Amino acid sequence: MDEHNQNQMNGGPQPSAPVLESTSRNSQKPPKRRGGFISGFIGVGIGALLVWFIMQGESNTKEQLQTNSAEQKTDVMPTNRVSLDVTSDVTDIVEKVVDSVVGVTNLKTDSDPWSPVETTRETGSGSGVIYKKQGDKAYVVTNHHVVEGAQELEITFDDGSKTAGKIIGSDMWTDLAVIEIDAKLVKTVIDFGDSDALKRGETVIAIGNPLGLGFSGSVTVGVVSGKDRSIPIDFDENGTVDWFADVLQTDAAINPGNSGGALINLGGQLIGINSMKISEATVEGIGLAIPVNLATPIIDQLEKQGKVNRPTMGVTLLDLRSIPAQQQREMLKLPTNVTDGVIINEVMINSPAELAGVKQYDVIVEMDGEKIEDMVSLRKHLYTSKEVGDTMQMKVYRDGQLLEIEMVLKDGNSF
């Protein structure tokens, strides 16, 4: 019996080979189990990280939502209304003096020949300052141009109450006027300060009614920009300067309706009467006021006399510059070096000039040692340096000769 059959008869093949194979396979399984463990461990770690990132993202999202919610709540927070009682030097001063500043309205009555009814209309308005209360009367200072030509005046107080005004006196040269009113409604009067003591850069306050009563009691604040400014004025608008006004310069806003209003210092004292504003397109922030030290003697005369008594020589005048050079040499016989002065064109009868021996065509070149160049400088010397009854020394050229003349000045309305 061959070997194959013998094996079959003995119960089949021996398991030695399969056992060896099984043993071989089993010997390879443990490494596979170790690799799965590591992979599982890594997987668990990655899963844990993913969970952590997810949880962190959710946490950030919650925080962001909470932040946005807080911001939204902040955006819709209700506004609290707070009332503050703000006071300063300016507010205290304004409260102190505002009742002494009034509106001045220039009224005119029109009559219609076809109707028995007369109508009153406003022809202009400005401001004024109550400076005196005496008995049942009070007095307001304002500008001449505010009351010029008025048939009636209406005075408006800061609280809106009104009373009639009466012009006591007015002066064109200084642009000042005094009005009398009933004292019943007057609560306070303003104090005068010292305009000579002002310093450049010093704070000042302007109070008045710019653009009419609709802006009554307006307050503007600025500084003293300059002192002793001389501004040329042409009263008759003929292109020739008639006068140089001495004024204060400030950058406090002063508009047309402010004319006649108060310029005050931080002591609440009146240091200027607002008078005009340079309105050229190229000029900004220049307001002008009449210094109170110059205004006071004029106010006193207007209140007591209704006019300003000024010294006069009793002559009519011409500027030497208006005469051709040939006539200056041939008719007036002036030296070639004399180019400035004022010519006596006419001497009035019984005038100070006639009594002093002044002749027609005398050329005035000096008064009291001060050079006279034209009628403006002559007028300024007479009206600011001399008073009625004063003696004046004058130098004139007559027929080419320099003479000295002394005269006593009298009251009058001309030169």
KEVOVEX-805531 format. One record per residue (C-alpha): residue in three letters; x, y, z. Coordinates in steps of 0.02 Angstrom, whole numbers, padded with zeros to 5 digits, always signed. Example, Ala and Ser with C-alpha at 12.3 -4.5 7.8 and 13.67 -1.06 7.14 Angstrom:
ALA+00615-00225+00390;SER+00684-00053+00357;
end
This chain:
MET+00000+00000+00000;ASP+00070+00157-00052;GLU+00101+00299+00063;HIS-00052+00400+00010;ASN-00171+00261+00043;GLN-00086+00224+00207;ASN-00119+00401+00264;GLN-00301+00390+00218;MET-00317+00231+00310;ASN-00237+00299+00462;GLY-00368+00435+00475;GLY-00317+00566+00350;PRO-00176+00684+00336;GLN-00077+00740+00484;PRO-00115+00913+00549;SER+00064+00962+00566;ALA+00068+01074+00415;PRO-00094+01166+00455;VAL-00038+01192+00633;LEU+00119+01269+00572;GLU+00020+01387+00460;SER-00096+01432+00600;THR+00050+01465+00711;SER+00127+01574+00578;ARG-00033+01676+00558;ASN-00053+01695+00744;SER+00123+01758+00759;GLN+00077+01906+00641;LYS-00084+01961+00732;PRO-00005+02045+00885;PRO+00081+02183+00782;LYS-00087+02219+00699;ARG-00166+02237+00869;ARG-00028+02359+00925;GLY-00053+02467+00767;GLY-00239+02479+00798;PHE-00210+02535+00975;ILE-00097+02677+00921;SER-00217+02727+00784;GLY-00358+02723+00907;PHE-00261+02827+01029;ILE-00223+02955+00895;GLY-00404+02955+00842;VAL-00460+02985+01019;GLY-00338+03130+01034;ILE-00398+03207+00871;GLY-00576+03185+00926;ALA-00539+03268+01091;LEU-00458+03413+01001;LEU-00606+03430+00884;VAL-00723+03429+01032;TRP-00616+03561+01118;PHE-00614+03672+00963;ILE-00801+03653+00942;MET-00831+03696+01124;GLN-00710+03843+01113;GLY-00798+03907+00957;GLU-00965+03893+01043;SER-00895+03986+01192;ASN-00826+04125+01080;THR-00991+04133+00987;LYS-01084+04150+01152;GLU-00964+04286+01209;GLN-00984+04377+01042;LEU-01172+04363+01054;GLN-01166+04428+01231;THR-01052+04572+01176;ASN-01165+04616+01030;SER-01314+04607+01144;ALA-01228+04724+01267;GLU-01182+04843+01127;GLN-01360+04841+01064;LYS-01420+04876+01239;THR-01294+05018+01250;ASP-01356+05092+01085;VAL-01533+05099+01148;MET-01493+05174+01317;PRO-01607+05324+01349;THR-01530+05500+01347;ASN-01523+05584+01517;ARG-01571+05768+01519;VAL-01460+05869+01636;SER-01490+06052+01681;LEU-01335+06153+01728;ASP-01330+06328+01799;VAL-01178+06394+01704;THR-01112+06562+01763;SER-00957+06660+01715;ASP-00890+06837+01721;VAL-00977+06875+01556;THR-01147+06806+01607;ASP-01141+06898+01773;ILE-01096+07062+01688;VAL-01228+07045+01554;GLU-01361+07009+01685;LYS-01305+07163+01780;VAL-01310+07288+01636;VAL-01432+07218+01507;ASP-01580+07317+01577;SER-01486+07479+01543;VAL-01471+07443+01356;VAL-01626+07486+01254;GLY-01687+07484+01076;VAL-01714+07652+00989;THR-01839+07655+00846;ASN-01850+07806+00730;LEU-02031+07833+00679;LYS-02110+07940+00544;THR-02294+07984+00524;ASP-02364+07983+00347;SER-02521+08078+00300;ASP-02631+08030+00154;PRO-02725+08181+00082;TRP-02864+08064+00028;SER-02884+07984+00199;PRO-02907+08058+00373;VAL-02805+07915+00446;GLU-02619+07943+00479;THR-02498+07797+00475;THR-02338+07781+00574;ARG-02193+07681+00503;GLU-02019+07637+00558;THR-01879+07725+00464;GLY-01733+07656+00561;SER-01679+07577+00723;GLY-01529+07565+00835;SER-01480+07548+01017;GLY-01456+07662+01166;VAL-01389+07659+01344;ILE-01478+07727+01498;TYR-01344+07823+01593;LYS-01444+07934+01712;LYS-01606+07934+01812;GLN-01660+08094+01896;GLY-01832+08115+01973;ASP-01964+08057+01850;LYS-01848+08074+01701;ALA-01709+07963+01634;TYR-01581+07995+01497;VAL-01519+07885+01355;VAL-01362+07911+01252;THR-01361+07848+01072;ASN-01290+07895+00901;HIS-01338+08051+00806;HIS-01370+07950+00648;VAL-01493+07838+00742;VAL-01611+07983+00785;GLU-01573+08098+00638;GLY-01733+08162+00557;ALA-01847+08074+00683;GLN-02024+08137+00705;GLU-02054+08014+00847;LEU-01946+07897+00949;GLU-01997+07734+01031;ILE-01886+07659+01166;THR-01896+07469+01194;PHE-01830+07392+01355;ASP-01752+07219+01370;ASP-01914+07144+01437;GLY-02009+07209+01285;SER-02098+07355+01369;LYS-02098+07519+01275;THR-02104+07706+01307;ALA-02092+07865+01205;GLY-01927+07957+01186;LYS-01887+08141+01159;ILE-01727+08207+01081;ILE-01642+08330+01199;GLY-01491+08363+01091;SER-01389+08289+00949;ASP-01214+08320+00879;MET-01164+08271+00703;TRP-00976+08287+00727;THR-00961+08162+00869;ASP-01112+08056+00814;LEU-01191+08071+00987;ALA-01368+08111+01043;VAL-01463+08117+01209;ILE-01643+08059+01229;GLU-01759+08095+01376;ILE-01883+07961+01433;ASP-02006+07930+01574;ALA-01914+07847+01719;LYS-02058+07732+01773;LEU-01995+07580+01677;VAL-01809+07610+01711;LYS-01736+07473+01820;THR-01552+07521+01816;VAL-01426+07641+01741;ILE-01251+07601+01681;ASP-01089+07662+01762;PHE-00956+07753+01661;GLY-00782+07680+01655;ASP-00613+07751+01600;SER-00579+07721+01415;ASP-00402+07791+01432;ALA-00359+07647+01549;LEU-00402+07513+01420;LYS-00266+07397+01359;ARG-00250+07311+01191;GLY-00309+07133+01210;GLU-00425+07175+01355;THR-00591+07084+01347;VAL-00743+07190+01306;ILE-00928+07152+01281;ALA-01045+07234+01154;ILE-01232+07236+01189;GLY-01362+07301+01068;ASN-01493+07260+00937;PRO-01407+07207+00776;LEU-01526+07202+00627;GLY-01669+07274+00730;LEU-01774+07228+00880;GLY-01789+07048+00821;PHE-01612+07025+00887;SER-01632+07135+01040;GLY-01509+07117+01183;SER-01380+07025+01077;VAL-01213+06998+01163;THR-01046+06985+01074;VAL-00877+06966+01156;GLY-00707+07022+01092;VAL-00552+07118+01138;VAL-00489+07295+01121;SER-00397+07285+00955;GLY-00333+07464+00956;LYS-00348+07634+01037;ASP-00341+07812+00968;ARG-00395+07762+00793;SER-00441+07905+00676;ILE-00576+07862+00549;PRO-00613+07980+00402;ILE-00795+08031+00385;ASP-00881+08111+00236;PHE-01042+08186+00305;ASP-01113+08255+00142;GLU-01050+08106+00039;ASN-00966+08217-00090;GLY-00806+08118-00091;THR-00714+08239+00024;VAL-00665+08196+00202;ASP-00752+08315+00324;TRP-00693+08246+00490;PHE-00584+08118+00576;ALA-00674+08028+00717;ASP-00569+07965+00862;VAL-00629+07790+00904;LEU-00589+07626+00990;GLN-00565+07472+00881;THR-00634+07303+00937;ASP-00663+07134+00857;ALA-00827+07111+00952;ALA-00958+07098+00815;ILE-01044+07266+00788;ASN-01178+07276+00654;PRO-01291+07422+00599;GLY-01423+07396+00734;ASN-01286+07396+00868;SER-01259+07582+00837;GLY-01283+07677+00999;GLY-01266+07520+01105;ALA-01146+07485+01247;LEU-00966+07428+01242;ILE-00923+07375+01420;ASN-00772+07307+01513;LEU-00766+07159+01632;GLY-00810+07276+01774;GLY-00980+07306+01693;GLN-00935+07488+01657;LEU-00973+07582+01496;ILE-00810+07617+01404;GLY-00879+07655+01230;ILE-01033+07694+01127;ASN-01041+07577+00977;SER-01047+07688+00824;MET-01011+07605+00659;LYS-00937+07455+00571;ILE-00819+07452+00422;SER-00920+07353+00296;GLU-00801+07336+00150;ALA-00798+07161+00077;THR-00613+07142+00114;VAL-00627+07193+00297;GLU-00685+07074+00433;GLY-00702+07092+00621;ILE-00672+07278+00640;GLY-00798+07365+00753;LEU-00785+07545+00811;ALA-00845+07636+00966;ILE-00835+07814+01032;PRO-00725+07814+01189;VAL-00828+07861+01341;ASN-00696+07988+01398;LEU-00723+08086+01236;ALA-00911+08062+01243;THR-00940+08120+01423;PRO-00916+08309+01398;ILE-01022+08302+01240;ILE-01160+08208+01331;ASP-01159+08336+01471;GLN-01178+08482+01351;LEU-01316+08397+01251;GLU-01413+08357+01409;LYS-01398+08531+01483;GLN-01398+08642+01328;GLY-01468+08536+01188;LYS-01314+08571+01083;VAL-01125+08575+01090;ASN-01048+08747+01107;ARG-00891+08749+01001;PRO-00768+08889+00977;THR-00772+08980+00811;MET-00666+09106+00715;GLY-00807+09169+00604;VAL-00735+09126+00432;THR-00763+09014+00282;LEU-00618+08909+00221;LEU-00539+08820+00073;ASP-00403+08687+00070;LEU-00242+08754-00008;ARG-00223+08588-00099;SER-00379+08627-00201;ILE-00298+08783-00277;PRO-00189+08761-00434;ALA-00002+08788-00404;GLN+00003+08937-00524;GLN-00130+09031-00426;GLN-00042+08987-00263;ARG+00113+09077-00328;GLU+00034+09222-00425;MET-00121+09266-00322;LEU-00072+09208-00147;LYS+00114+09239-00172;LEU+00160+09087-00069;PRO+00339+09023-00056;THR+00369+08866-00159;ASN+00398+08762-00003;VAL+00221+08798+00064;THR+00106+08664-00004;ASP-00013+08632+00142;GLY-00130+08750+00235;VAL-00305+08826+00238;ILE-00360+08982+00144;ILE-00476+09112+00224;ASN-00609+09131+00091;GLU-00725+09251+00186;VAL-00719+09345+00351;MET-00885+09374+00440;ILE-00930+09544+00515;ASN-00894+09566+00701;SER-00820+09392+00709;PRO-00666+09347+00814;ALA-00566+09337+00651;GLU-00615+09514+00597;LEU-00580+09583+00770;ALA-00408+09500+00766;GLY-00365+09576+00594;VAL-00381+09419+00487;LYS-00398+09460+00299;GLN-00472+09371+00151;TYR-00345+09254+00065;ASP-00237+09237+00220;VAL-00166+09060+00222;ILE-00167+08975+00393;VAL-00018+08859+00418;GLU-00008+08844+00608;MET-00118+08855+00765;ASP-00043+08857+00940;GLY+00117+08781+00873;GLU+00023+08639+00784;LYS+00043+08623+00596;ILE-00119+08645+00499;GLU-00123+08547+00336;ASP-00309+08555+00290;MET-00483+08593+00355;VAL-00493+08426+00445;SER-00340+08462+00552;LEU-00401+08640+00582;ARG-00572+08580+00638;LYS-00497+08447+00750;HIS-00386+08575+00836;LEU-00532+08694+00865;TYR-00656+08563+00924;THR-00542+08456+01033;SER-00406+08574+01096;LYS-00498+08739+01118;GLU-00651+08802+01211;VAL-00760+08955+01197;GLY-00666+09105+01269;ASP-00492+09032+01239;THR-00354+09135+01158;MET-00274+09057+01004;GLN-00108+09098+00922;MET-00111+09079+00733;LYS+00020+09094+00595;VAL-00035+09147+00420;TYR+00044+09193+00255;ARG-00015+09359+00181;ASP+00059+09423+00018;GLY+00205+09305+00042;GLN+00242+09363+00220;LEU+00224+09254+00376;LEU+00121+09343+00511;GLU+00067+09297+00688;ILE-00113+09334+00741;GLU-00195+09315+00912;MET-00383+09298+00930;VAL-00511+09260+01065;LEU-00630+09121+01013;LYS-00819+09140+01030;ASP-00967+09022+01022;GLY-01036+08982+00850;ASN-01090+08848+00728;SER-00964+08883+00590;PHE-00776+08895+00580;
end
